[in-house]
Amino acid sequence: MNKKLIYLLFFIPFISQNIKAQNINSEKNDSLYKDFKTEFIWEAKVKIGKTIDIGESKCGTRRVIPITGGTFSGPKIKGEVLPGGEDWQLVRPDGDTELYARYLLKTNEGHIFQVINNALIHVGDTNKSFYCKSVLDIEAPNNGPYGFLNHAIFLGTLKLPELKQNEEPYVIISVYKVL
C-alpha cells in the first residue's frame, strides 16, 4: 500500500478530532485567535537587481526581481543573503501585487537554509495605506542549531526604504515567529 495512503488513513481520525476541538474551542472562547503573539527573529536587508518585466498575462502583469545579496541579523542569528534568489511578482487586475520570493540565507557559522516568502502588497488611495505582509516557509538543516526554524509559522513585513544617492536598491524584510 502507498505510504501516503497509509499516512492519511492513520492520521485522518486524529486530524478530524483536532479540527472539531478547535471549532468547539473557538466558539467558546471568541478571543482565542484575536491576540497572536510573535517573537522577532531577524531583519534582512535584501539587495535586489534590475526588474525583468515579463508583461501582461492572463492573470495580470508578471515581473521578476533578482535577489543579489544582502545581510540579516536578529537576537540569535546573523548572516548573509546569498545571491541567486528571485522574487516573482504578479500585479493583479485589482492592483494588488502578489510576491513569491525564494532565496537562501547563510549564517555566520556556515549553516544554509531556504526561505520561501509569499507576500501581498496593497496600496490604497494614499501611501499611508501601504499594506505588505507575508508568510514565510523556512527550511533549515535538522541537525544544526537552527532546526527550530522548521517547526513554526513565520510572518513578515516588507519596507521599501528611500535610497541614498548611488546606493544599490534593497528592501527590508522583518521576520517574526508566531508563538
C-alpha positions as CSV (number, residue, x, y, z in Angstrom):
1,M,0.0,0.0,0.0
2,N,1.2,3.5,-0.8
3,K,3.0,5.3,2.2
4,K,0.9,8.5,1.7
5,L,-2.3,6.5,1.7
6,I,-1.3,4.7,4.9
7,Y,-0.3,8.0,6.5
8,L,-3.7,9.5,5.6
9,L,-5.7,6.5,6.8
10,F,-3.8,6.6,10.1
11,F,-4.0,10.3,10.7
12,I,-7.4,11.3,9.4
13,P,-9.2,10.4,12.6
14,F,-6.8,12.5,14.7
15,I,-7.0,15.4,12.3
16,S,-10.8,15.5,12.2
17,Q,-10.9,15.2,16.1
18,N,-8.5,18.1,16.3
19,I,-10.5,20.3,13.9
20,K,-13.7,19.6,15.8
21,A,-12.0,20.5,19.0
22,Q,-10.6,23.7,17.5
23,N,-14.1,24.7,16.2
24,I,-15.7,24.0,19.6
25,N,-13.0,26.0,21.4
26,S,-13.2,28.9,19.0
27,E,-16.9,29.1,19.6
28,K,-16.5,29.0,23.4
29,N,-13.5,31.4,23.5
30,D,-14.0,34.1,20.9
31,S,-10.7,35.7,21.7
32,L,-8.6,32.6,21.1
33,Y,-7.2,33.8,17.8
34,K,-7.5,37.5,18.2
35,D,-4.3,38.1,20.1
36,F,-1.5,36.3,18.4
37,K,1.9,36.9,20.0
38,T,5.1,36.9,18.0
39,E,8.8,36.8,18.6
40,F,11.2,38.9,16.4
41,I,13.6,36.6,14.6
42,W,15.6,38.8,12.2
43,E,15.6,41.8,9.9
44,A,17.1,41.3,6.4
45,K,18.5,44.0,4.1
46,V,17.9,42.2,0.8
47,K,19.7,43.7,-2.2
48,I,17.8,43.5,-5.5
49,G,18.7,43.7,-9.1
50,K,17.0,45.2,-12.1
51,T,13.4,44.3,-12.6
52,I,12.7,41.9,-15.5
53,D,9.3,42.9,-16.9
54,I,7.7,39.8,-18.5
55,G,4.5,41.7,-19.4
56,E,0.7,41.1,-19.4
57,S,-0.5,37.5,-18.8
58,K,-3.9,36.0,-18.3
59,C,-3.6,36.7,-14.6
60,G,-2.1,40.2,-14.7
61,T,1.4,41.8,-15.1
62,R,4.3,39.5,-14.4
63,R,7.8,40.6,-13.4
64,V,10.8,39.0,-11.8
65,I,13.3,40.8,-9.5
66,P,16.7,39.1,-8.9
67,I,17.9,38.8,-5.3
68,T,21.6,39.7,-5.5
69,G,22.7,39.5,-1.8
70,G,22.4,41.3,1.5
71,T,22.6,40.7,5.2
72,F,20.3,39.6,8.0
73,S,20.5,39.7,11.8
74,G,18.5,39.1,14.9
75,P,19.0,38.4,18.6
76,K,20.0,34.7,18.0
77,I,21.1,34.6,14.3
78,K,23.1,36.6,11.8
79,G,24.5,36.1,8.3
80,E,24.2,36.9,4.6
81,V,21.6,36.7,1.9
82,L,23.1,34.6,-0.8
83,P,22.9,35.9,-4.4
84,G,20.8,33.8,-6.9
85,G,17.3,34.0,-5.4
86,E,14.3,35.6,-7.2
87,D,11.2,37.5,-6.4
88,W,8.4,36.5,-8.8
89,Q,5.6,39.1,-8.8
90,L,2.1,39.3,-10.2
91,V,0.3,42.6,-10.3
92,R,-3.3,41.6,-10.3
93,P,-6.1,43.3,-12.3
94,D,-7.3,44.8,-9.0
95,G,-4.0,46.5,-8.5
96,D,-2.7,44.3,-5.6
97,T,0.7,42.6,-6.0
98,E,1.4,39.0,-5.1
99,L,5.1,38.2,-4.4
100,Y,6.7,34.8,-4.4
101,A,10.3,35.1,-3.3
102,R,12.7,32.2,-3.0
103,Y,16.2,32.6,-1.7
104,L,19.0,31.2,0.5
105,L,20.4,32.5,3.8
106,K,23.8,31.6,5.2
107,T,24.5,32.1,8.9
108,N,27.9,33.4,10.1
109,E,28.6,29.8,11.3
110,G,28.0,28.5,7.7
111,H,24.6,27.0,8.0
112,I,22.5,27.5,4.9
113,F,18.7,27.4,4.7
114,Q,16.0,28.2,2.2
115,V,13.3,30.9,2.6
116,I,10.1,31.0,0.6
117,N,8.3,34.3,1.2
118,N,4.7,34.7,-0.1
119,A,3.5,38.3,0.3
120,L,0.6,40.6,-0.6
121,I,1.0,44.3,-1.3
122,H,-2.0,46.6,-1.3
123,V,-1.6,50.3,-1.9
124,G,-4.8,52.3,-1.1
125,D,-5.6,55.8,-2.2
126,T,-2.7,57.2,-0.2
127,N,0.8,56.0,0.6
128,K,-0.2,55.9,4.2
129,S,-2.4,52.9,3.4
130,F,0.5,50.8,2.1
131,Y,0.0,47.2,3.3
132,C,2.6,44.4,2.9
133,K,2.5,41.3,4.9
134,S,3.9,37.8,4.2
135,V,4.0,34.2,5.3
136,L,7.5,32.6,5.2
137,D,8.3,29.0,4.9
138,I,11.8,28.3,6.2
139,E,13.7,25.1,5.6
140,A,16.8,24.6,7.8
141,P,19.0,21.6,8.3
142,N,17.6,19.4,11.0
143,N,20.9,18.5,12.5
144,G,22.1,22.1,13.2
145,P,21.3,24.8,15.7
146,Y,18.6,26.3,13.5
147,G,16.4,23.2,13.2
148,F,13.8,25.0,15.3
149,L,13.0,27.1,12.2
150,N,11.4,24.0,10.7
151,H,8.7,23.9,13.4
152,A,7.0,27.2,13.4
153,I,4.9,29.7,11.4
154,F,6.6,32.9,10.4
155,L,5.1,36.2,9.4
156,G,6.9,39.1,7.7
157,T,6.8,42.7,6.8
158,L,8.4,44.5,3.9
159,K,9.7,48.1,3.8
160,L,10.8,50.0,0.8
161,P,13.5,52.4,2.0
162,E,14.4,55.7,0.4
163,L,17.7,55.1,-1.3
164,K,20.6,57.4,-0.9
165,Q,22.5,58.7,-4.0
166,N,24.5,55.8,-5.6
167,E,23.0,53.2,-3.2
168,E,22.2,49.8,-4.5
169,P,18.4,49.0,-4.4
170,Y,17.3,46.9,-1.5
171,V,14.2,46.0,0.6
172,I,14.0,45.4,4.4
173,I,12.2,42.2,5.4
174,S,11.4,41.7,9.1
175,V,10.6,38.1,10.2
176,Y,8.5,37.1,13.3
177,K,7.8,33.7,14.7
178,V,4.1,33.1,15.7
179,L,4.1,31.8,19.3
